[in-house]
Amino acid sequence: MLLKTIIVLLFIAVVISLFSGLGFLVKDLGNSKRRLLFALGLRISLAALLMGTVIYGAYTGQLSSKAPWDRQLHPEATTPYPLNTPPKQ
C-alpha cells in the first residue's frame, strides 16, 4: 500500500510540475526561460522516479495486473466457461 501511495504522490507532483511549467511559459514571455527549464528538469526527474518506482513494484511483485485480458498471467482468477452445455431454460 505504501508503494501505491508513493506512485500516486509522484504522479500528482509530475502534474503540478507540468502546470507550473505552463504558468512559467505564459508569464515569462520574452524573459529568461530559467524557471521553465528548472520546471522541465524537475518534471523529468520526477517522471524518472515514477517509472523507476513502477518498475521496482512490478519486479518485486508488489504491483500486479488483475485486468481481465491478462488471463495468461492470472489463470487462477478466471472462471472456466463450459463449451458444450445446453443453455438453461
Secondary structure as GFF3:
##gff-version 3
##sequence-region A 1 89
A	DSSP	alpha_helix	2	27	.	.	.	ID=ss1
A	DSSP	alpha_helix	34	60	.	.	.	ID=ss2
A	DSSP	three_ten_helix	75	77	.	.	.	ID=ss3
###
